[in-house]
Amino acid sequence: MDSSGSFKDTDDYGLVATVGNLRYQRFNPASQNQFRIISNLIADHLSEPYSIYVYWYFLNTWPQYCYITKDSADTVVGVIISKINLHRNVRTRGYIGMLVIDPIYRKKGIAKKLVQLTIDAMIEADHVDEISLETEVINKGALRLYESLGFMRVKRLYKYYLSTHDAFRLILPVSDRAFKRIAFLDQLPEPVST
Amino acid sequence: MNDYVDITEDFFSSISQISNNRVVKSPFFDLLEGTRAIEINNPRLDTGLIPNELSAAELNFECSKPISESELSGLMNKLFKLLMSWFSSSSLPLTVLSCRYVEDIVHGYTMSLDRGIETFSLGDGVYNRVLKSFVVGLSKFIGIMITVGNTVLYEDEDITTRNMELDFLTDIMVDDVLNDLESAIGLVKRSAAQHKEHIIKQLMLLQDLNSLPILSNLQINLFGVPDLRQLQSFQDILNRGIECLKFIADHKQFYETQELPVGSVSKWVQASLGNRHIPGDVYDIGFDETFKQMTNVFEQLKQIFRKTNYIKDIEALDLFLKYDIQHMVNEYHVINKGIFQLFLIREDQSILGSVYHLSDLTLDLMNHVNVFNCNVSNPKTWNLNNADTELVMDALSQLLKDLEAGVYQNLTVYANNRCRQRQLINKNLLVWDSLQVQSENFEMEIYNNYKIGDKLSDTDENALPISSFIYSTKLELMIEFLLIGIELELYREFEIYSIYWYINYLTKVYINHSTERLLKFNKYKISKIVAKKKKSKNKQELEQKREKLTKINEALQHKIDYWKGFQRLINSVCLLLNYLQNQKMIKFDDLTANFITSFESLFRLRFKPFESIGVPSQLTFAQYSSSFASDVSQDEVINSLNMAKEALVEYNKSVTNDNEKQWISSLVKTCFSYILELKGGKNVFEVSPGYNTYFPKFTAKLPVIE
């Protein structure tokens, strides 16, 4: 809990896994409480400020790619927000937008589990060709997490963040389309959920 | 309140349409727009809350109020710091525009129809008038740099403008600004100021800053005798700037203790003008950093300008661009990156403003590899009727035009940040690969249809000179693309071997191509000239051609010698990593054991940029997997490193460019350091920065055998 309000949520919607006393649930788009908790958790722990619209953009369009983790006291301690889009009209690209774990609950494998849940859902529902994200070059923890799963640094983006730090763009290839240059791929139809 | 319109009713009427958790938005309002959206009452996003945190002095600030001598000097000092803070990845609203005087001048100019320099005013006091000239000069310089940035730099990477839709004195001439600053200097001299020299140095420095962009209009006599008068004249401006900077730095105590008018610098502008960005604190990099960076700007330009005046030939131009610009770009201030790019290639496609144009450069680059004295590039030697000549000429002209575009693309790479350089090279790979296909088709077609072409040797093999030149350029781009990735720390431990292994392959192909096609073809042409000379009456012309070809081959051989030394080092790194794997110091397979994807997939993703390239053939994961040797010994690695070191030391003896010499020395040091690391280090495998950006330090200690 912090000054912005309680992180408690008793909604049992979309339970997908239980690991020890931690429950992993899909975000409930009908729950304003979950929306508030998620945006507060992210605002408290990510350096880049996001407007309420950004949260709406992700959570309303791709609720199926947002997962939360709750502890035994129903407190939301972790969240992952993702989306999919058609990259240059030739690849279906999953994109992990935000991942936040309450510092008290870090190093317990929660982030890894959330990433895996999102990846599995993207592959199963939207048959993504690749999954991408950006992270600060100095964020060793995030790099360790994603690279332990096989994400690869494909690009360094100069002064990408407001902090002026560079970013690495990481990609996890999923289908053969990930291995071909854009110019040599045929166009794809827009995915249903975008 | 009279300026505001009550929209309460409209607002509630609009939001009544929102239902079921849906977002109502324009189709043009995308995620990017969303990240810039104001969220009312969120202090991290709502600039409308800024006035609440401003003091009464900040809210009620009056620019026309008379200022003191101390405030004048203090403000100019602050503005220099804010200016250089802008170039340090901040934005105008958080730096220079946070000064109310700058906002007043620029906003007034933007809104006014009468836009002459004489219309500006910041009050009638003598120091206010001097400040006005300074603010106008500063704003003009910012305007120039915004234009430079828009033309050749990347917004939000090299420079972050966010100009709040203000016009930074576009139509005011630089000469008028310089004269106005000169008048201000006169005003100070005639004033009762206690510290005239201190103020005048600040005004002079601003004059010199405004003179820097002149460089992008100067005309260099490329490959010829330097215009010493021009050289001296620009050096004088730079030297005067450096002197002013030294004076200011030496008098830090004075400048840093001068006053600022209360409320003159604040977050006011973020709330008072149209602002599409989130709130931020005023950013100031401090006195020392400001004047250190500014000194670098002047010193670097001085060096660049001097060097360009003494570029004697195409090889020297190539080395200058590679070692003095591309490899040094991280050291260059963003002002210089922008100005240099405009200085290098002009709107009329002249190189360094000389009579030498992009088309000349393209032809010279080809001639200095292998196209000189070829049948294909010399229509006089074609034995065709007029109609066919025209047909072939048209096709050749089109190819040359496309080649020029490729050369232009390469020229735009040099002064960019290293991340962009890699991305641009990646794009250029496609350009040069297409050029190779186009050129091969052209050369084969004219050979088959018109018997235009050149033999590589006494055999019937077609030399395909233009295609060979293109292939050579493409290979260099492929190698550079992979190497920059090392510098940018894109490769992790488990794949670092695969990268060097691939570079090793490409460098071998490059050396083989250079030796077996380029050198060989030039030698063949020389032998033909020598044979022809014996029977020819025109011995002098043939001798000149022979001499030129001999020089071309000497330069080519010199380049090959570098690549041979470099390839030996690359090969040594492969051996070193192979050896460490054999000794169980690195276990490439273990590092990828928990991946959701396979190493083979990552290998394919990594080399995707080469996927569409037919020649050289792409290496496969199977080839990679079988590339490890089981019997690499420590002695073998050390011997290989010693051989690389000797080759590079030998090559360095003939190097004249200072920065190239330093580059080669760093490669030699790399060889030494790897040998030392092999003989003793830590008990884990680590990759850390080394002596050369393309060769990190590998730390690994062998397990003790009991």
Interface residues (C-beta under 8 A of the other chain):
Chain A: P29 A30 A43 P49 Y50 S51 I52 Y53 V54 W56 Y57 N60 Q116 I119 V137 E147 S148 L149 G150 M152 R153 V154 K155 R156 L157 Y158 K159 T164 D166 F168 I171 L172 P173 V174 A178 F179 K180 R181 A183 F184
Chain B: N21 R22 V23 L31 G34 T35 A37 I38 E39 N42 R44 L45 S88 S89 Y154 D156 E157 D158 I278 N417 R418 C419 R420 R422 Q423 L430 L488 E489 L490 Y491 R492 T592 N594 F595 I596 T597 S601 L602 R604 L605 R606 K608 P609 E611 S612
